[in-house]
Amino acid sequence: MKNKIIAGNWKMNKTIAETKQLIGQLIPLVADTNNTVIICVPYTNLATAVELTKGTNIHVGAQNCHWKESGAYTGEIAPSMLVELGVEYVVLGHSERRTYFGETDNTVLLRTKAALSAGLKPIVCIGETLEERNNGQMEQVLSRQVKEGFKDVTVEELANVIVAYEPVWAIGTGVTATDEQANDAIAFVRSVFQEMYGKQAADQLYIQYGGSMNDKNAQGLLSMSHIDGGLIGGASLVAEKFAQVVKAHK
């Protein structure tokens, strides 16, 4: 059985001082877990987070990167800049990036390829809106996001990718997909990867659930057969709550 991968997405939260406090609280709380623990922090906190987590079981991720190594891209960060800091993971294609900043399946693919080439492990987000789900388009949308967002990713590269299924209607809303809804959607996503890469690669692929997973519902979600972890938003900003998610599945 796979261990679980629990990643906290801090989004645009926490100063450096607050980062030091939160990581200091978190380290002893998750020290004895067999699951993989990742914190994805704002750019300004990355160096602090990397330094404070050295020698611990906590890994550090960023929340985005560009597909170019340098150039006239004001406000963007190159993958190599993250690697230089000691960052291991990067969140790509989050629905907030798609909704507010014009990300597309193609730009997500470009970022994913660039991150992999630099040695980062991308956490690639996919998910349908409430309208798409209610219109019976969930499978169509998820299939498109996978096929377009991974079409140039090799089977060897896929081994270093984590996929996060995040139904847009459940992100930051307090509404969570039921355990069965989340598991069924992830099972479908896995079937698309199987179609593209074969059964072994699809079975080995880590697919997380994200979308208001927290300390109260994590145990049920993480007990599902196809859910390999969680991408945690609000609950990752409180050490005790995040630790409970990390420990929800032994």
N, C-alpha and C positions, 0 to 999 in steps of 0.2 A: 504493500500500500504506500502511495506517495505521502511524504510529509506535506503540510500545507504551506503556502506562501502568503503571508499577510503583509500587505503594503499599506502604509498610511500616506494619504495624499493631503498634505497640509494646506494646499491651495495658497491663496495670498494671505497668509496668517503667520504671526510670530516674528518679533524682533530678535536680534541676536541674544539679548539678555533673556528673553522668554524661551528661546531655543535651548540655551544652556540649562535653564531650570527644568524644562520638560524632558530633555535627554537624561539629565541627572536623575530624575524621578523614574524614568523608564528602564534604565539599564538594569537595576536589581530586580525589577518586576518580571522581566522576560528572560533572565539569565539562564533559567533551567529548561527552556522549551526546546523541543526537537524540531519545531517549525522554523521556517525562514522568516526573518523579521526585516522589513525594509521601511525606511522613512524617506518620503519624497518631499523635500523642503524647498522654499523659495531660493532663488539664485544667491541672494545676499547671505543666506545662512549655510550654504553648502560647505565652505571651508571650516566653519565652526563645527558643523555636524560630523564631518569626516574626522576631524581632530579628536572630538569627544568620544567617538565610537570606536576608535582604534583599540584593538585588543578585546573587543566585546563581540557578541553575536548579532549586532545590529548593522545592517548595510544601509548605504545612503544612495538615494536617487534624486534626480532633477525632475522638473515637471514639463520640460520641452527641450528641443534642440533644433537647430536649422539643418538643412541638407547640404550646405556648402561649408567648406573648411575656413573660408575667409571671404571678405568682400564688402561691398557697400550694402549692408543689410542692417541698418540702424535698429538697435534694440534686440537683435538676435544673438544667440550663443552657439558657437560651433561645437560639435561633438568632442573634438580634441581638447577643447578648453575644459570640458567636464572631466575628461579622463585625467588631465593634468592635475586637477584638484583631488583626485582619488575617488571620484564618483563611479559607481558600478552600474546603476540602473537609470532609466529615463522613461517617464510617462509620455506617451505619444497618442495623438488622436482623441484626447478626452472630449466628451460632448461639449464642454464649455469652450474648448478651442474650436470645435466645428461650428458651434452656434454663434459665438461672439467674434471670432477672429478669422472666419472664412476657410477653415481647414477643409480639405476634401479627401476622398479616398486616395487620390493621386499624391497630394502633398504629404499625407501620412505615410504612404509607401516610400517616398523620397527620403523622409526623415528616418524611417525605419532602416532603410538600406545604409544610410550614412552612419547611423548610430551603431549598427552591427559592424560596419567596416572599421570603426574607431575602437571596437572592443567593448562597447556598452551593451547591456542587456535591456532591450526595450520592453516596456509594458504597454501593449497596444490596445486601445479601448475601442469597442464597438457597441452598438445598441440602437434600439428603435425608439421613436417618440410614441407618446400615447395615441396620437392620431393614427400613426402607422399600425400600431397594434390593434386598435379598434376597427381599422379598415381591413384587417386580415393580412397585412403586408409584412408582418414580423419576419417570416422566413425569407421573403424576397429581399428585404433590406439587409438582414444579417448575411445572407449569401453574397449579395453585391459587395458589402463592406469587406468580407473576407477575400473574395476572388479578386477584387480590384486593389485592395490594400496589401495583398501578399503575392501578387502575380509574379514579381521578380525575386521573391525571397526563396532561396534554395532550401532543400530539406536539411542540409547541414546547418544553415543559418537558423532555421526554425527551432533547432535544439536550444538556441540561446534567447528565444522569445517567450514572453509571457503574454497571454491574451486576457483582457479583462472585459467580460460582458457586463455592460452597465446600461440597463434600460433607462432612457433619458427621463422618463416619467417618474423614476424612483430616486433621482439624484438630488439630494438636498431638500426633498419634499417631505421626508418623514414617511412616505409611502414605500413599502418594500414589496417586491415580488414575493409571492408565497414560496416556500421551499420547493414545492413541486414545479411552479412556473419557472423559477430560476434554473432548476435542474433540467427541465425539458428544453429550455432555450439553449442551454450550454450543450446538451446532448446533440441538438441540431447543429450548433456551431461546430462541434467536434466531427459530425458527419460530413460537413463541407470540407474540413481539413483532411479527413480521410479520403475523400474524393480527389483532393489535390495532391496529397503527399503519401497516401497509403495508411493502413491501419496502425502499424507500429509507431510511426511518427505522430499520428493523431492521438493515440493512447498515451504517449509520453508527454505530449504538450500540456503545459499547465494552463488551465483556464479558470480565472477567478470570477467571482461575482462581486459587483460593486453596485451601490445604489441603496444608501441608507442601511447598510449592514452595521450593526453596533453590538454592544456588550449584551443586549437582551435577546437578539435574534440570531446571533452568530452560530450558536451551537446547532440549531436546527438546519440552517443553511449549509454549514460545513459538514454535516453528517450525510449530505446527499452524494450519490455515487459519482456524479460528473463534476462537482464543484471542488476545485483544487486549492481554494484560498479566497482571499477577499482583498479588494481595493477599498480602503476605508477612508471616508471623508471626515465628518465632524467628530466622530468618536476617537479619531487618531490625535486630536488636539488635547485630550485629557489622558494622562499617563495610565491611570487606573482602568479607564474604560478600554483603551487600546490593548492593554495587557490582558484584559479579560477576553477580548476577541482572539488574541494570539493563543491563549490557553483554552479556548472553547473546544478545540479538538485535540485530543491527546495523541 
